[in-house]
Amino acid sequence: MATASVNGITVGYDDEGAGAPLVLIHGHPFDRSMWAPQIIDFSVSGWRVIAPDLRGYGESGVTPGTMAWKIFASDIAALLDHLQLDDVVLGGLSMGGQIVMEFYRLFPDRVRALVLADTFCQAETEEGRRARHDQADRLLRAGMRGYAEEVLAKMVAPDNITALPAVAEHVLAMMLRTSPEGAAAALRSRAERPDYTNLLARTSVPALVVVGRDDEFTPVAVAEFMARLIPQATLAVIDGAAHMPNLEWAAEFNRVLHRFLALVDKAQ
């Protein structure tokens, strides 16, 4: 584990392997440890894998309240500056995928390819905004446990909670150790995020859109919509997985990602 001081906070991150940089952004309410299977695999396969903790999560600093959404992307840019990296493959899951889209909106010249996992590109609805602010209030009032136990069976497919207990325990543990203040701030910021539909339609780099077949948060139809928007998109659906296919079926997720990255290398 390493740390860097960027944008007024300390950011914790992993930096493993050597080669072209692959930067992976975790979702809510997790931390960079969600990418452990990918860090292990790709760091010994010719990639330099960088996985930061977002502001408010893991070992990174917490900023309470509501922040401009672009701050999350700017933190990643500042970390890449610290690491002297300009041209990266950038991937994220769920909220992480939305931060990836925000990064591409702000810094398109720094992105070689996109990986968008179990995420969606539209702005939040009015009902969704209210729900996110209400959830933020709940986390500040009651902490993470009740929320974490409620959503576990949506994060991980119910069959996998039984069949893959270590995965379920990892996902639950990440949620339980997340700072309520950090998670609440991200929820409030996420409620006000922009719409990325037009951005995706004019994306000029290759993109992998990947989703778990049984994901209730971002159904397959959402991934199909995004893949149709992006000119150079590859769509992959991971059977038997819900919202965390990179953990639930890590070998299949990694196979799909290896195949995509090989195409990206070939196109350069």
Secondary structure, 3 states (H helix, E strand, C coil): CEEEEECCEEEEEEEECCCEEEEEECCCCCCHHHHHHHHHHHHCCCEEEEEECCCCCCCCCCCCCCCCCHHHHHHHHHHHHHCCCCCEEEEEECHHHHHHHHHHHHCHHHEEEEEEECCCCCCCCHHHHHHHHHHHHHHHHHCCHHHHHHHHHHHCCHHHHHHCHHHHHHHHHHHHHCCHHHHHHHHHHHHCCCCCHHHHHCCCCCEEEEEECCCCCCCHHHHHHHHHHCCCEEEEEECCCCCCHHHHCHHHHHHHHHHHHHHHHHHC
